[in-house]
Amino acid sequence: MRGMILAAGRGERMGALTDATPKPLLKIGHHYLIEYAIAQCQRAGITELVINLAYHGDQIKAALGDGSRYGVDIAYSFEAERLETGGGIVNALSLLGDQPFVVLSSDVVSAYDLNRLPALRDKLGHLVLVDNPSFHREGDFGLAEGRLSMTATPKYTFGNISVLHPILFNGCEPVRFPLRDILIKAITAQKITGELYQGAWYNVGNPSQLAEVQILASPDSLATS
């Protein structure tokens, strides 16, 4: 199974921290933020990775190289202008192949074991949900008998950890659109399963969240080897 790490965003909410540095290269401890996602994949045996690049993408490629020092092989998907999560995945499909692939965000740090992700069989995707954080109280999706639902309650927050089948993107063009647009259609067709994860999970979207991870994250949840 291959993995994709989303790393093309501008990181506007980081303010001056990302004026000259892409958010994936901000540091937590001694490591780049994106290195935690790389390590999470490597620990699960996912060693063929695709990283999409836009804002200061040259810096990310220069910092990570071909991935050999992490025990992985990194290919890069370049975007002339940021294509959002959905368009970014579509743009990278030729590098991801015709089998299901894992998708992570470079700004999420989690202890979730990717080995837990199920085989999709007749489904188009599986999403990992988390309890709603303070900045997203309304949540995204409900769960009903292991399937994602737009109507079931309570709603939980999509933790930006998933395994997706390339068929999910049939008919899509590499233009700017959010992944949520495609997910809603598949959820309505009962083609997306999900689970609630309540372990260590940190979203790093602004300077205060970056500081929180520095203080609260345990060594185990931030392990990079």
Summary of the structure (lengths in Angstrom):
residues: 225
radius of gyration: 16.4
end to end distance: 19.8
largest distance: 45.9
contacts: 722
relative contact order: 0.19
helix: 32%
strand: 27%
